């Protein structure tokens, strides 16, 4: 990347596309303008999809943990209620 582009915070196409080789197209070996942008869009979509998947996974994990916590809470409540009933029975007799 040239000094001028790095100062402005711009990224060159070669940086975005990585080590991709442009073989088809005109005599310089570069693909047409449309193809380059299509490739960039494809890369962007893939990244977005990955991010979405990660978010969903995190959400599901949170949900699962909450369910587990509630289950344990309910079991404790049941146990306490049972103990209270038993204690009442013993104290009455």
C-alpha positions as CSV (number, residue, x, y, z in Angstrom):
1,X,0.0,0.0,0.0
2,X,1.4,3.4,-0.9
3,X,2.1,6.1,1.7
4,X,-0.7,8.3,0.4
5,X,-3.4,5.7,0.7
6,X,-2.3,4.6,4.2
7,X,-2.5,8.2,5.4
8,X,-6.1,8.7,4.3
9,X,-7.1,5.4,5.9
10,X,-8.0,3.8,2.5
11,X,-7.5,0.2,1.7
12,X,-6.3,-0.9,-1.7
13,X,-8.1,-3.7,-3.6
14,X,-5.1,-5.9,-3.4
15,X,-5.2,-5.7,0.4
16,X,-8.9,-6.5,0.5
17,X,-8.8,-9.4,-1.9
18,X,-5.6,-10.9,-0.5
19,X,-3.5,-13.1,-2.6
20,X,-6.2,-13.6,-5.3
21,X,-4.9,-13.8,-8.9
22,X,-6.8,-12.1,-11.7
23,X,-6.3,-14.2,-14.7
24,X,-9.3,-13.7,-16.9
25,X,-10.2,-10.3,-18.5
26,X,-8.1,-7.9,-20.5
27,X,-4.5,-8.1,-21.5
28,X,-3.3,-6.8,-18.1
29,X,-4.7,-9.8,-16.4
30,X,-7.2,-7.8,-14.4
31,X,-10.9,-8.7,-14.2
32,X,-13.6,-6.2,-15.1
33,X,-14.7,-3.6,-12.6
34,X,-18.0,-5.5,-12.0
35,X,-16.3,-8.7,-11.2
36,X,-14.0,-7.1,-8.6
37,X,-16.9,-5.5,-6.8
38,X,-18.9,-8.7,-6.9
39,X,-16.0,-10.5,-5.3
40,X,-15.8,-7.8,-2.6
41,X,-19.6,-8.1,-1.9
42,X,-19.2,-11.9,-1.7
43,X,-16.5,-11.5,0.9
44,X,-18.5,-9.0,2.8
45,X,-21.6,-11.3,2.8
46,X,-19.6,-14.2,4.0
47,X,-18.2,-12.2,6.9
48,X,-21.7,-10.9,7.8
49,X,-23.0,-14.5,7.7
50,X,-20.2,-15.7,10.0
51,X,-20.9,-12.8,12.5
52,X,-24.7,-13.6,12.5
53,X,-24.0,-17.3,13.1
54,X,-21.7,-16.4,16.0
55,X,-24.3,-14.1,17.5
56,X,-27.0,-16.8,17.2
57,X,-24.7,-19.3,18.9
58,X,-24.0,-16.9,21.8
59,X,-27.8,-16.2,22.1
60,X,-28.6,-19.9,22.2
61,X,-25.9,-20.5,24.8
62,X,-27.3,-17.7,27.0
63,X,-30.8,-19.2,26.6
64,X,-29.6,-22.7,27.5
65,X,-27.8,-21.4,30.6
66,X,-30.9,-19.5,31.7
67,X,-33.0,-22.6,31.3
68,X,-30.5,-24.6,33.4
69,X,-30.4,-22.0,36.1
70,X,-34.2,-21.9,36.3
71,X,-34.4,-25.6,36.4
72,X,-32.0,-25.7,39.3
73,X,-33.9,-22.9,41.0
74,X,-37.2,-24.8,40.6
75,X,-35.7,-28.0,42.0
76,X,-34.4,-26.2,45.0
77,X,-37.9,-24.6,45.6
78,X,-39.6,-28.0,45.4
79,X,-37.1,-29.5,47.8
80,X,-37.6,-26.7,50.3
81,X,-41.3,-27.0,50.1
82,X,-41.1,-30.7,50.7
83,X,-38.9,-30.1,53.7
84,X,-41.2,-27.5,55.1
85,X,-44.2,-29.9,54.8
86,X,-42.2,-32.7,56.5
87,X,-41.1,-30.4,59.3
88,X,-44.7,-29.3,59.9
89,X,-45.8,-32.9,60.1
90,X,-43.1,-33.8,62.6
91,X,-43.8,-30.8,64.8
92,X,-47.5,-31.6,64.9
93,X,-47.0,-35.1,66.1
